């Protein structure tokens, strides 16, 4: 489908909306609510993600929940004295996006240091050189998200030249590797004689000398030390969380499933909620690799709809880009390397069995096909002993490569595939790492969905630098890089826009046992909504990332808007005339 101008696009929106009215029939309404709605959104193109009423025109909201959904003529008469009516002017509304896998505190911290995404090795060196001059000798220089496609040959010597008097620690975009200079290696006590730690790798040259690339647990404790410093600083902690919440609001993200890992951030989120500063719903996850943290997370004052306990997080392997994802066959460009197992199969089976016995949900990071296979083996063994394991909706996080014979097993075991389309950002890199044939089997989102496996979408921010759900929809729909320069990776795995949006809404709600509360615009559910400048199901797929989030609503409250409030609403008494169509300066396509 070719991209169309605003006039043609708007006509299309109205036609689709009209068709939706015909399908919708009478408006749905929430039971047990009385009195007029607080707010009515009308004259819109509402993509409800509700199979019983896929499209609508108007939404009534009361008490933070959806009161009714239907056609203008059915919903507008519900208005009473003081009801706020908002003319959507044929714009599109979707349920609030629910990111299935983020690191909220780390996201805010990440944005507080230079982001090196997309820079060449020389450009990274220049950023480091400038930072070192500003900081002075001896001060540690940090940065985030350099990556191999644009910086294919990182080496400590490049950073030594840029900052000879400063330790330098730059985290690779996956978060599973670091690029450091000689001063940093010295500070970490790493030299040619240092053995690889269990679960990590010190990359070496032909002479056995460290190159400056440290993978997974070889990265040492620096990140943890820095994490603790910010965590224990009230000012830095709040600043990081504020940055993350701002990103969520602007992107239309109304819920996140957060790798919180520690109780201090969870308690801070509770404080934000009590002071009406929390603008996103959060499920908080304990970190299973540190058993003493889990009991502390139980002490958090949870809330049924705003701050909820999530699954316990474990790792089965690393990442593609650092060649630490656990594969059945070696990497194409490293024929002696099949990746890194965080737990041997027996230990993995033991931890899964213990969790199943206690009816505790797990979210297990499994990227490579061998990692996925071993986790499924562990789940099968647990389910044989504890038949209720299937009802726990155990989660596999990332699932970037799967053996075809393991897909029916995922379905049989009730596994939820919690994936992140942003991993598709660099398809050329996947071909180098996996080889052409295996790369076409990577990120099998459509295959998993068609097999009846619940699929949920998210970002893994900041391990993946981008996080905007509409960009994630684009990746799932096109299977191309952001600029569309590479051919689609396995075109048969393309999703439709409707499928991708559903994975970001209902799919993610299912992944956290909240499909009865959110994920669709359905009477009785939470009023978490996003107003978009265009319809992702109508525009050319290449334009989906250009769609603008105009308004983000959480629990019926607007937490972000690109337009002044006076241009959006008109509080009127029941039966008053609708306001005229409003001008929309600066809106995409207008």
DOVO-51140 format. One record per residue (C-alpha): z negated, y, x. Coordinates in steps of 0.5 Angstrom, whole numbers. Each point is the difference from the previous one (the first is absolute). Layout:
N
> c3|c2|c1
> Z|Y|X
...
This chain:
590
> c3|c2|c1
> 0|0|0
> 2|7|3
> -5|5|0
> 1|5|-6
> -2|8|-1
> -6|2|-3
> 4|1|-7
> 3|-7|0
> -7|-3|2
> -3|4|-5
> 4|-2|-6
> -1|-7|3
> -7|0|0
> 0|3|-8
> 5|-6|-1
> -5|-5|3
> -6|3|-3
> 4|0|-7
> 1|-8|1
> -7|0|2
> -2|3|-7
> 4|-5|-4
> -4|-6|4
> -6|3|-1
> -1|1|-7
> -7|2|-2
> -4|3|5
> -6|-5|3
> -7|3|-1
> -6|-2|3
> -6|-3|-4
> -7|3|-1
> 3|7|2
> -2|6|-5
> 2|7|-1
> 6|4|3
> 2|-1|7
> -1|4|6
> 7|0|3
> 7|-1|-3
> 6|-1|5
> 6|0|-4
> 8|1|0
> -1|-5|6
> 4|-6|3
> -6|-5|1
> 1|-6|4
> -6|-4|-3
> 0|-7|4
> -2|-2|-7
> 4|-6|-2
> -2|1|-7
> 3|7|0
> 4|1|6
> 2|8|-1
> -3|5|-4
> 0|8|-1
> -7|2|-1
> -7|-2|3
> -7|2|-3
> -6|0|4
> -7|0|-2
> -7|-1|4
> 4|-1|6
> 4|-6|-3
> 7|-1|-4
> -1|1|-7
> 7|-1|-2
> 7|-1|2
> 6|1|-4
> 5|5|-2
> -1|8|-1
> 0|0|-7
> -5|-6|0
> -5|3|5
> 1|8|-1
> -4|0|-7
> -6|-3|4
> -1|6|3
> -6|4|-2
> -4|7|1
> 0|0|8
> 5|-5|1
> 4|1|6
> 7|-1|-1
> 4|-1|7
> 8|1|-1
> 3|-5|5
> 7|2|-1
> 3|-6|0
> -3|-2|7
> -2|-7|2
> -7|-3|-1
> -3|-6|4
> -7|-3|0
> -4|2|6
> 2|-4|7
> -5|-5|2
> 1|-1|8
> -2|-7|1
> -2|1|7
> -3|6|4
> -5|2|5
> -2|7|-3
> -5|2|5
> 5|-2|6
> 6|4|-4
> -4|6|0
> -2|-1|8
> 7|-2|1
> 3|7|-2
> -5|3|4
> 3|-2|7
> 8|1|2
> 4|-4|-4
> 6|-3|5
> 4|-4|-6
> 7|1|2
> -1|3|7
> 4|-3|6
> -4|-2|6
> 1|7|3
> -2|4|-6
> -6|-4|0
> -1|2|7
> 1|7|-1
> -5|0|-6
> -5|-3|5
> 1|5|5
> -1|6|-4
> -6|-4|-3
> -3|-1|7
> 1|7|2
> -3|3|-6
> -6|-5|1
> -1|0|7
> -2|-5|5
> -4|-6|-2
> 1|1|-7
> 3|-6|-4
> 6|1|-3
> 2|-4|-7
> 6|-1|-4
> 3|-4|-6
> 6|-4|-2
> 4|0|6
> 5|-6|-1
> 5|-4|4
> 7|1|-4
> -1|7|3
> -4|-1|6
> 3|-7|2
> -3|0|7
> -7|3|0
> -4|-1|7
> -6|3|3
> 4|4|5
> 3|4|-5
> -7|3|-3
> -3|0|8
> 5|5|1
> -1|4|-6
> -8|0|0
> -2|-2|7
> -7|2|0
> -1|-2|-8
> -1|-7|-3
> 5|-1|-5
> 0|-5|-6
> 5|0|-5
> 0|-4|-6
> 7|-4|-2
> 2|1|-7
> -2|-7|-2
> -7|2|2
> 0|-7|4
> 2|3|7
> -2|6|4
> 4|3|6
> -5|2|6
> 1|4|6
> -3|-3|7
> -6|5|-1
> -2|-4|-7
> 1|-6|3
> -5|1|6
> -5|3|-6
> 1|-7|-4
> -1|-4|7
> 7|-3|-1
> 4|-2|6
> 5|-6|3
> -6|-5|0
> -3|2|-7
> 1|-6|-5
> 3|1|-7
> -5|0|-5
> 0|-5|-5
> 4|3|-6
> 3|5|5
> 5|1|5
> 1|4|6
> 7|1|1
> 2|-1|8
> 6|1|4
> 4|-5|5
> -6|2|5
> -5|-2|-5
> -2|8|0
> -2|3|-7
> 6|4|-3
> -5|4|-4
> 1|-4|-7
> -6|-3|-3
> 1|-5|-6
> -5|-1|-5
> -7|-2|2
> 2|3|7
> 0|7|-2
> -8|-1|1
> -5|4|-4
> 3|7|1
> 2|1|-7
> -6|-3|-3
> -4|5|5
> 4|6|-3
> 0|-3|-7
> -8|0|1
> 0|7|2
> 4|3|-5
> -4|-4|-5
> -7|2|2
> 2|7|0
> -1|3|-7
> 6|6|1
> 5|-5|3
> -1|-6|-5
> 1|5|-6
> 6|3|3
> 3|-6|1
> -1|-2|-7
> 2|6|-3
> 7|0|4
> 1|-7|-3
> -2|2|-7
> 5|6|0
> 6|-5|3
> -2|-5|-6
> 0|6|-5
> 7|3|2
> 3|-7|0
> -2|-2|-7
> -5|-5|2
> -5|-1|-5
> -4|-6|3
> 0|-3|7
> -3|-7|2
> -3|2|7
> -2|-4|6
> -6|4|0
> -4|-5|5
> -6|4|0
> -6|3|-5
> 0|7|3
> 7|2|-3
> -1|-4|-7
> -7|4|0
> 4|6|1
> 5|-1|-5
> -6|-1|-5
> -2|7|2
> 7|3|-2
> 0|-4|-6
> -7|3|-2
> 2|7|1
> 7|-1|-3
> 4|0|6
> 3|-6|0
> 7|0|-2
> 2|-7|1
> -3|-7|-2
> -2|-4|5
> -2|-8|1
> -4|0|7
> 1|-6|4
> -5|-3|5
> 3|-3|7
> -2|-7|0
> 1|-1|8
> -7|4|0
> -4|-4|-4
> -6|5|0
> 4|5|-3
> 1|-3|-7
> -7|0|-2
> 0|7|1
> 6|1|-4
> -4|-3|-6
> -5|6|0
> 6|5|-2
> -1|3|-7
> 6|-3|-3
> 4|3|-6
> 4|-4|-5
> 6|4|0
> -1|5|6
> -3|-4|6
> 0|-8|0
> -1|-5|5
> 6|-3|3
> 2|-7|3
> -3|-2|7
> 5|2|6
> 2|-5|5
> 6|-1|5
> 4|-6|1
> 5|3|5
> 3|7|3
> 6|4|-1
> 8|-1|1
> 1|6|4
> -6|-2|5
> 3|-7|0
> -7|-3|-2
> 2|-2|-7
> -1|-7|0
> 7|-4|-1
> 2|-7|0
> 6|1|5
> -1|5|6
> 3|7|-1
> 7|1|2
> -1|5|6
> -6|-4|2
> 1|-7|0
> -6|-2|3
> -4|4|-5
> -2|-3|-8
> -5|6|-1
> -8|0|0
> -4|-4|-5
> -7|3|-1
> -3|-6|-3
> 2|-7|2
> 2|-4|-6
> -7|-4|-1
> -4|7|0
> 5|3|-5
> -1|-6|-4
> -8|1|0
> 0|7|-1
> 4|-1|-6
> -4|-6|-3
> -6|4|1
> 3|6|-4
> 2|-4|-5
> -6|-4|-1
> -4|7|-1
> 6|2|-5
> 1|6|5
> 7|3|0
> 4|0|7
> 6|5|2
> 3|-3|6
> 4|3|5
> 6|-5|1
> 7|3|2
> 3|-6|4
> 3|-6|-3
> -5|-4|4
> -6|4|-2
> 2|0|-8
> 1|-8|1
> -7|-1|3
> -3|5|-5
> 3|-4|-6
> -3|-7|3
> -7|3|0
> 1|2|-7
> 3|-7|-2
> -6|-3|3
> -5|5|-3
> 3|-1|-7
> 0|-8|1
> -8|1|1
> -1|6|-5
> 5|0|-6
> -2|7|-2
> 3|3|7
> 7|1|-4
> -4|5|-5
> -2|4|6
> 7|3|1
> -1|-1|8
> 5|6|3
> 5|-1|6
> 1|7|3
> 7|2|3
> 3|-7|-1
> 6|2|4
> 3|-7|2
> -1|-6|-4
> 3|-7|0
> 4|-2|-6
> -4|-6|-1
> -7|4|0
> 3|5|-6
> -2|-6|-5
> -7|-1|3
> -1|8|-1
> 1|-1|-7
> -4|-6|-1
> -6|3|3
> 0|6|-4
> 1|4|6
> 2|8|-1
> 5|2|5
> -3|7|2
> 6|3|4
> 2|7|3
> 8|2|0
> -1|5|5
> 0|-6|5
> 8|0|-2
> 0|7|4
> 4|-2|6
> 4|-6|-2
> 4|0|7
> -7|-2|4
> -1|-6|-5
> 7|-3|3
> -2|1|7
> -7|-3|-1
> 2|-6|-5
> 7|-1|1
> 6|2|-5
> -1|-7|-4
> -8|1|-1
> 0|7|-1
> 4|-1|-6
> -6|-4|-3
> -5|5|2
> -3|4|-6
> 2|-4|-5
> -3|4|-6
> 5|-2|-5
> 0|-7|1
> -8|0|0
> 1|4|-7
> 5|-5|-3
> -4|-6|2
> -6|3|-5
> -4|2|6
> -4|6|-2
> 2|6|5
> -3|6|1
> 2|6|4
> -4|5|5
> 1|4|7
> -5|-3|5
> -1|7|2
> -1|2|6
> 3|-6|3
> 6|2|-4
> 1|7|1
> 4|2|-6
> -4|-1|-7
> 3|3|-6
> 1|-5|-5
> 7|3|-2
> 3|-2|7
> -3|-7|0
> 4|-1|-7
> 6|3|4
> -1|-6|6
> -1|-5|-6
> 6|2|-3
> 5|1|5
> -3|-4|6
> 3|5|5
> -4|5|5
> -2|7|-3
> 7|3|2
> 4|-5|-2
> 3|-1|7
> -1|-8|0
> 3|-5|-4
> -4|-3|-6
> -5|-5|3
> 1|-6|-4
> 4|3|-6
> -2|-6|-5
> -7|2|1
> 1|7|-3
> -5|2|-6
> 2|4|-6
> -3|7|-1
> -4|-3|-6
> -3|-6|4
> -2|4|6
> -4|5|-5
> -3|-5|-3
> -2|-3|6
> -3|6|2
> -4|1|-7
> -1|-6|-4
> 1|-5|7
> -6|4|3
> -4|0|-6
> 0|-7|0
> -1|-1|7
> -7|3|-1
> -2|-3|-7
> 1|7|-3
> 7|-2|-4
> -4|1|-7
> -2|7|2
> 6|3|4
> 7|-1|2
> 3|2|-6
> 1|6|-5
> -4|-4|-6
> -5|2|-5
> -7|-1|2
> 2|0|8
> -2|5|5
> 4|6|-1
> 3|0|8
> 6|3|-1
> 6|3|5
> 5|5|-2
> 7|0|4
> 5|4|1
> 5|-5|-2
> 1|-7|-2
> 0|-6|6
> 3|-4|-5
> 6|4|-1
> 2|4|6
> 4|-3|6
> -5|-4|4
> 1|4|6
> -3|6|-4
> -6|-4|-2
> -4|3|7
> 2|7|-2
> -4|0|-7
> -5|5|-1
> -7|-2|-2
> -2|6|-5
> -6|-2|-3
> -6|-5|2
> -5|-2|-6
> -6|-4|1
> -4|-2|-6
> 3|6|-4
> -1|5|5
> 5|3|4
> -2|0|8
> 7|2|3
> 6|5|-3
> 5|3|3
> 1|5|-6
> -5|5|-2
> -4|-2|-6
> 2|5|-4
> 7|-2|0
> -2|-7|-2
> -4|0|-6
> -2|4|-6
> -6|-2|-4
> 1|1|-7
> -3|-2|-7
> 3|-6|-4
> 7|2|-3
> 2|6|5
> 7|0|2
> 2|-3|7
> 1|5|6
> 7|1|2
> 3|-4|6
> -3|3|6
> 3|2|6
> -1|-4|7
> 2|3|6
> 0|-4|6
> 0|-7|-3
> 5|-5|3
> 6|0|-4
> -1|6|-4
